[in-house]
Amino acid sequence: MKPYLIILFFIGILAPAQKVWTLQDCIDYAVKNNITVKKKVFDKTTAELNFQQQKNNKLPTIYGSSSVGLTNGSSVDPITSSFVNQNVFSNSFGLSGDVTIYQGNKLNLQIEQNKMLVGQSELYQKQAENSIVLNVLDAYLQSLYYYEGIESAKYAANSSAEELKLTQTKYKNGAISKLDLADVETQDAQNQYTLVNSENLYNQRVLKLKQLLELDPSVDFQIEKVTLNDLMESIPDKQTVFAQAIENLPDLKIYDAQNEILANALQITKTGYLPTLSASASLNTGYTSTQDYGYFNQFKNNFNKSVSLSLNIPIFSKKQNDTNVKLAKIDIEQNKLDKISASKTLYSSIETAWQNAVANQAQQKSSKVARDNAKLAYDLASKKYEFGGLTTTELSVSRNTYLTNEQTYLQSKYMAVLYSQLLNFYQGKTLTTN
């Protein structure tokens, strides 16, 4: 073996095999890398930080302070508070803090509300993940559909190429006219064009799937080219699917979570009627040039501490609290209506998927019979044409009939699989191309 052939052989062994993406590979990657899903993850992180901060808000606030001053002329000594008329240099230090003792349980309610918002953000994240899963499923199945279309177009192109050779032979022998030869040449050119167009449609669908996965344009992306089997499984009851969808999907749970959040918000709003009790304390010391003591001795002598309680009782707030309570109650009622609307939308989506699954599965059976019969008729027509029993026009009609039935069969088969997988999705089952 020549040296360069040996090198190429070992390169082929050592080179990593190109990744072929299955449906599950695409779903997993999309859920992890899709931009919309990533944004929802950040929203969840934000909610968690807000929740932690709300718990921290129960802690006291502590401040440290320091000041240096120089005063000339008549003034009040900032340390002794006595009136003097001289140059005064002062330096003070202080430590103060305050804490809310009671605010109508508002702080605890706000902590609970932020905890609810964390849970709701998880539901929104799951909803975004579900949306990208459905988009990937649709794009993947469409890619497979157009791939099978390529195989059908190849069959037609190869058949017409063989017919063209036979027709050219007949024309040379004087068995057919130039017009018949032109018809077959035209049909062959159309079939070759259809093949190229089918390959282009497949590449476009794969590109769309690649974009859904947020893959870099330089990545060589190939999907697993599986041929789907005819769907013969039983279709579940739509009421059962709806009940399972309510249990498995976040679509309606989001509104249940929102109802709890709004009910909590109403309780927070009502705390505006209640008093607020807060406490504060401070430690202060300082130095002033008006006293004869040394710098550090004055820090000891001028040290003072204070503690105070503050009670604020709302008496009249221009009825703002009343308005806020009424608005909070309206939000709760609106959320109930939003849930009813979302429930109807979900049921409509399930019923549409169910009806399409039933219709396409039935169409798949009948279209397969029509496709098989049309193919048999076309095969027989090809034989008759070979022996002069059919004209080019009759052969063309038979071929087009077969291709039309083949297209109808493929479409009904893939639509049956798509809507069957949608029903599986609503039931919380794993999506698959098997």
Disulfide bonds with the S-S distance in Angstrom:
none
